[in-house]
Amino acid sequence: MSLTTEQRRAIREELMRTGDCPGAITKPQLVEVVDALDDWWESTGAAAANAAIPQPQRGLLTNKQKARLFVMLLDARYKVT
């Protein structure tokens, strides 16, 4: 399920408060980026990430465990947290 409008707004606000806020784009452009990434994750990203996990692990892990692993991998790769 896609994030709510309020959840998306909270993400944008948090991003704008940090040093990670992309200064080269406007607030309306940031809205478009957050919306597009959330829509992509909902339509394609989650399924692609799930399909990348080999069986039987894919069936044994919960969605929350898979998401946590994905976040940990992104953090290790890009130092985002």
C-alpha positions, 0 to 999 in steps of 0.5 A, a space after each residue: 500500500 502506498 504511503 498516505 499524503 501525510 506520510 509523504 509530507 512528513 518524509 519531505 519535511 524531514 528531508 528538508 530539515 537535514 543536510 541531505 536535502 537536495 538543494 538543486 531542486 524546488 519543493 514542488 520538485 521534491 514532492 514529485 520525487 517522493 511521490 514517484 519513488 513511493 509509487 515505484 516502490 509500490 508498483 515495481 520495487 517491492 516485488 523486484 526486491 522480493 523476487 531477488 531473495 532466494 527460496 526458501 528464505 523468501 517464504 520464511 522472512 516476513 515483509 518487515 524483515 525483508 524491509 529491514 534487510 533492504 534498509 540495512 543494505 541501502 544504508 551500508 551502500 550509501 550511508 543514508 542513516 
